[in-house]
């Protein structure tokens, strides 16, 4: 049977193999945050490799946020959640956004799709406590309309909408988007008055309190589309 394309086998680096073995060790031994990894010398003996190979594999785990390495101490397991995972790509995301204004537009478009769905979900799932928290966030926007706290209050409102979903992944992504756009939000808000922004948030809040998923989705989409259109006008 003829070979139609290359099937060359790529040899793994020793540090890659040790890295995978360390991951298996963490899983199989069910190591928890705060637990210590075995000493370097023990790992060298276990895997039959030198210190540089072990250190390269451990540094890779550290770069993923899975362990903390301190000089003179054994590495410790760290807690991994959505927030810590997103922190690992934070610098790269900020660099990507600063490299091209088109990337900011792409992020805004993704945010429209993502947050309009969250608003719809909020209208379907919000309980009395959720609505109270959302009302408090909206009041904070009213109170801050004349001062520098307005952007922060705006962010809190959107995060409260995300929190209603009950899904920590949605909340973490929502917070990350605001962090990545923080360098550009003041600039974008100059394109329309804070009063207009506040009115758009009132429309979102009203639709959620009225348990109208379609209206909530539309209100959020209209609000974020206005941000994108104003920025590009």
Order of alpha helices (4+ residues) and beta strands (2+ residues): alpha-alpha-alpha-beta-beta-alpha-alpha-alpha-alpha-alpha-alpha-alpha-alpha-alpha
